[in-house]
Amino acid sequence: MLWPLTLLGAVAGWSVASIPGALLGGLLGQAADRRLRLHGWAELRERLGGAPLPGDEVLLFILLGRLAKSGGTVLQAHIDQARAEMKRLGLDRDAQRRAIDAFARGKTGRDNLRAPLRRQRGRGEALLRACWRMAWVDGRVSQAERELILLWGKWLEVSGATQEALSAAYAPRSGPLPSAQGGSYQAALRLLGVTADSEPAQIKHAYRRLLSRHHPDKLAGSGATAEQLLEATERTRELRQAYGLIRQRRGFR
């Protein structure tokens, strides 16, 4: 951990009184760091009137934007997932606008996220859940996505075992995607409640509505049994697989 006032105090003390001054300056600086709860230079700049660290919701969508862009191309599935997160959080119009701006900001990759994440350690698991949802939305997690989330988990002080459990909760079932032919395609249409003639916008709307209704996160904290959570997880995976199958067959993103 880098304590900025500790370092500044030690340097200033050294310039005045060599080693004894550095020791005294470092101790005084460390006391100031702890009192002000400074964990890095970004937080010090904020206290001195620099750019503020992002708030809770802004930070979340910066993370999601960074993940979406980490593979080089932001897919429609990433945008749909960001919208689903806005709906899940119940954001009003102004908050949605801020979230959209934060998502675009995250795609630039310019933010140093270590300091803001360290300040969110109390809600680290919730942030990482959203990140794993975004990473798995296209059915696979790239190496770049995995490395980012694991790094963020380290800064949030979330264990590796918890990270693996969170990832597994949103991973698609093992096995190849069924063929986009015959009965499998018809079954996917029935699952989403659409037809072969439905417009892509109708299919997307049906998918989002069903995903929102059956997502296991809606049951979290409601006293649902483990069996109910498992059923919701399986249903969500089936919906994602069906939607991917229809997009493959119809050729839209």
Rosetta blueprint (number, residue, H / E / L):
1 M L
2 L L
3 W L
4 P H
5 L H
6 T H
7 L H
8 L H
9 G H
10 A H
11 V H
12 A H
13 G H
14 W H
15 S H
16 V H
17 A H
18 S H
19 I H
20 P H
21 G H
22 A H
23 L H
24 L H
25 G H
26 G H
27 L H
28 L H
29 G H
30 Q H
31 A H
32 A H
33 D H
34 R H
35 R H
36 L H
37 R L
38 L L
39 H L
40 G L
41 W H
42 A H
43 E H
44 L H
45 R H
46 E H
47 R H
48 L L
49 G L
50 G L
51 A L
52 P L
53 L L
54 P L
55 G L
56 D H
57 E H
58 V H
59 L H
60 L H
61 F H
62 I H
63 L H
64 L H
65 G H
66 R H
67 L H
68 A H
69 K H
70 S L
71 G L
72 G L
73 T L
74 V L
75 L L
76 Q H
77 A H
78 H H
79 I H
80 D H
81 Q H
82 A H
83 R H
84 A H
85 E H
86 M H
87 K H
88 R H
89 L H
90 G L
91 L L
92 D L
93 R H
94 D H
95 A H
96 Q H
97 R H
98 R H
99 A H
100 I H
101 D H
102 A H
103 F H
104 A H
105 R H
106 G H
107 K H
108 T H
109 G L
110 R L
111 D L
112 N L
113 L L
114 R H
115 A H
116 P H
117 L H
118 R H
119 R L
120 Q L
121 R H
122 G H
123 R H
124 G H
125 E H
126 A H
127 L H
128 L H
129 R H
130 A H
131 C H
132 W H
133 R H
134 M H
135 A H
136 W H
137 V L
138 D L
139 G L
140 R L
141 V L
142 S L
143 Q H
144 A H
145 E H
146 R H
147 E H
148 L H
149 I H
150 L H
151 L H
152 W H
153 G H
154 K H
155 W H
156 L H
157 E L
158 V L
159 S L
160 G H
161 A H
162 T H
163 Q H
164 E H
165 A H
166 L H
167 S H
168 A H
169 A H
170 Y H
171 A L
172 P L
173 R L
174 S L
175 G L
176 P L
177 L L
178 P L
179 S L
180 A L
181 Q L
182 G H
183 G H
184 S H
185 Y H
186 Q H
187 A H
188 A H
189 L H
190 R H
191 L H
192 L H
193 G L
194 V L
195 T L
196 A L
197 D L
198 S L
199 E L
200 P H
201 A H
202 Q H
203 I H
204 K H
205 H H
206 A H
207 Y H
208 R H
209 R H
210 L H
211 L H
212 S H
213 R H
214 H H
215 H L
216 P H
217 D H
218 K H
219 L L
220 A L
221 G L
222 S L
223 G L
224 A L
225 T L
226 A H
227 E H
228 Q H
229 L H
230 L H
231 E H
232 A H
233 T H
234 E H
235 R H
236 T H
237 R H
238 E H
239 L H
240 R H
241 Q H
242 A H
243 Y H
244 G H
245 L H
246 I H
247 R H
248 Q H
249 R H
250 R H
251 G L
252 F L
253 R L
